[in-house]
Amino acid sequence: MMITKPTNDPAMRNLERGIRFEIERLILIVSVLCLVLEAGLCFYYFSIQDLGQPLNTYIEFRILVPLGVNILVYLVTRFSNRSENSTDSTKNRVCSFAGLIMLGVISLAHSYFIPLWMLPAFSILFCSIFHDDFITKIQSGVSFVFVLYSGILHIYDYPSDRNDTIICIVLAELIVLGVSFMSFKLENYNERKFVISERSLISQNKFKNGFEIDSVTGVYSKAYLSEEAGKILSQTNELDPSGLAVLDIDDFKEINDELGHDKGDIVLRALGSVLSGYIDESTIIGRFGGEKFVVVFSNGVREDNMNDLNQMCREFAKKKFSFTKRTVTLSGGYVWFDENIELEKAMDKAQEALARAKKSGKNRVIASDESEE
């Protein structure tokens, strides 16, 4: 049986989401750097009359083509990362292959520099962080092809070095095979390690089975949230402030009464998918009951907290449901603390702000020290 990574852990999903956006930024940065370096090399070789080919051919093959491919893979990656219809697995694969293609094109465009042939192999190791066998297999095969084609282009450019180039091709392909083998072995090790850790955790904490994650929404459960929020609020002080928000789906009772609880669960799952994306080491989000959710920020930066909360509302309002034409929205109340406080009292203050948000027209987040106007 194939062992796979856990996909229902909000923190893990958010970590992968962060990695995908880092890859997107990296593709953009590398694209700009490549353009600058390639233009610089073109000017240098042209000035010493050592281009080795007509200027227009050099510009087209070594500058414009790589730039066009880099722009294309960046746009595809950007679109995929922001798509609400793609699964996390699909987004991981798009980002991985986009990075591979970018590195492969660089190695082809500059095949005269043999060390660059190995660039695609780096993506095999880097993207193994997604723990997806499909990604590793495809990247290994494509990297093998990129190295081979780079070698063929090198032979075309330097036919007198044919024998030495063939030796370099063989050695480079052996390195690709070695990197691929290493990636598969590391993944196998990680899978075994995960199984051992999971078994140990289950045996030591059977009572926590189903304790941490809410089964409907995928965010943290009330029990886990209460435990962790209590710890954060008890340690709050002037140097380490915290923030707490209570979020509530507007007119959710009408959805349940008019359309049924199964449709209500679909709405709850949609909200859960939005909120899960904001869970990280400084933010915990859980379902406190019904359509009520609680967000606890251990960083306590008021402006950042409010920006995140408003973004959550905007993302949720964009969700479309086949069973209703109405826009389902979210309201919230936020409170900031610079001294320790009990969770119950913090909730009361946040719910007072939530009530004001509902009264003032819904689909908004109000801070406890903010007016309704």
Residue, then its C-alpha position, 0 to 999 in steps of 0.5 A: m500500500m502506498i503511504t501518503k502525506p496527511t492532507n487534512d492538516p490545515a498547518m501542512r496545507n498552509l505550509e505548502r501554500g507558502i512554498r508555492f508562492e515562494i516558487e512563484r516569486l522565485i520564478l519572477i526573480v530568476s526571470v529578471l536576473c536571466l534577462v539582465l545577465e543574458a543581455g549583458l553577455c550578449f553585449y560582452y561577446f558582441s563587443i569582443q566579436d565572439l558571439g559565435q553566431p549572427l547577432n539576431t540569432y543570438i538575441e532570438f535564441r538566447i534572450l527572447v525565447p528564454l524570456g518568453v518561456n519564463i514569462l509564460v511559466y510565471l503567468v501559469t504559476r500565478f494563475s494556478n496559485r490563485s485558482e479556487n478550482s484547482t486542488d492543492s496537489t494540482k497546484n503543487r505539480v504546476c509549480s514544480f513543473a514550471g520551475l523545471i521548465m524554466l531551469g531546463v530552458i536556461s540550460l538549453a539556451h546556454s548549453y555552451f556552459i556545461p555546468l548549466w546542464m545540471l540545473p533541471a536536476f536541482s528542481i528534483l531535489f527542491c520539489s521533493i518537499f511536496h512528497d509527490d512521487f508523480i512529480t519526482k518521476i516526471q521531473s527525473g524523466v524530463s531532466f534526463v531529456f533536457v541534459l541530453y538535448s543540451g549536450i546535442l546543442h553543445i555538439y552542434d556549436y562545438p563539433s570539434d569537441r564531440n568526443d569530450t562532449i559525449i563523455c560530459i553527457v554521459l556523466a551528466e545523465l549519471i548525475v541526474l539518475g543519481v539525484s533521482f535515486m537519492s530523491f526516491k530514497l529520501e521520500n521512502y525514508n520520509e514515508r517510513k518516518f511518517v508512519i513511525s511517528e503516526r503510530s507512536l502518536i496514535s498509541q500515546n494519544k488515542f484519546k485525541n483521535g478526532f480532537e484537533i480537527d473539525s470534521v466538517t470544515g477542516v479547521y481546528s475543533k472547539a476543544y483544541l482551539s479553546e486549549e491553545a487560545g487559553k495558552i496564548l491569552s494567558q501569556t499575553n503582555e505589553l511585549d507580546p500582545s495578541g488579537l482575537a476575532v469571532l467570525d459568523i456567517d451572515d443569515f446562516k439560519e435562513i440557509n439551513d431552514e430554506l435549503g437544508h442542513d446538507k447545503g449549510d454544510i457545503v457553505l461551512r466547508a467553503l468557509g473552512s477552505v478559506l480560513s485554513g489558508y490563514i493558519d500558521e505558527s502565529t494564527i490558529i482558527g477553529r470552529f466554535g460551534g454552528e456557524k461561529f468561528v474564532v481566530v486567535f493571533s499570537n502576533g497581535v499586530r492590529e493592522d495586520n490582523m484586521n487586514d487578514l480578517n478583511q481578506m478572509c471576508r472578501e475571499f469567502a464572499k467570492k464563493k459561488f454556490s449552485f443551490t443559491k444565487r445569493t452572496v453568502t457573506l461573513s461578519g466579524g468582531y475583533v479585539w486586541f489585548d496587551e495583558n493576559i485575559e481569560l478566553e471567555k472574557a475575550m470572546d465576550k468583547a469580540q462578540e460585542a464587536l461582532a454584534r455591532a458589525k451585524k447591526s451596521g450592515k453585515n459583511r464586515v469586520i469591526a474592531s472593539d475600539e472602532s465605530e460602526e460608521 
